[in-house]
C-alpha cells in the first residue's frame, strides 16, 4: 500500500464532496443550457473520480510511507491562491498572476531570479492571450487606476 497516494486520494474525494455539497444551492441546468452550478458540479465530480483513481493506484503500488508534511510549501501555495482571489479586482489580472507566480516559486528553493522572471512574463502573457484576448472576459488586465486614465 502506498500511504501517500491513499492520503492524496482521500483528500481529493473530501474536497470534491465538500464542493458538491456547497454547490447544491446553485441551479445545474442542462448540458445545452448550463446553470451556474453545472461547471462546478462537473469539476468536483471529476476531482472525485481522480481521487478514486489515485486510491486504486495507491492500493496497487508498492509501499511508500507518509513523511513529514511540507507545511511552509503548503502555506505558500494556498496563500498564493488566496492572494489571487483578493487582489484580482484591486490590481488586475496581470499583476495578480505575477503575484501568484512569485509567491508560489518561494515554495521551491531551486528557482532562480531569471527563471521566475521568465515564468512570470510567460504566464502573464498566456493569461492575457487566453482570458482577455481569446475569451474576452470582463476582467481588468491592468490595475483599475491605470485603466481609468
Secondary structure, 3 states (H helix, E strand, C coil): CEHHHHHHHHHHHHHHHHHHHHHHHCCCECCCCECCCHHHHHHHHHHHHHHHHHHHHHHHCCCECCCCCCHHHHHHHHHHHHHHHHHHHHHHHHHHHHHHHHHHHCCCCCCCHHHHHHHHHHHHHHHHHHHHHHCCCCCCCCCHHHHCC
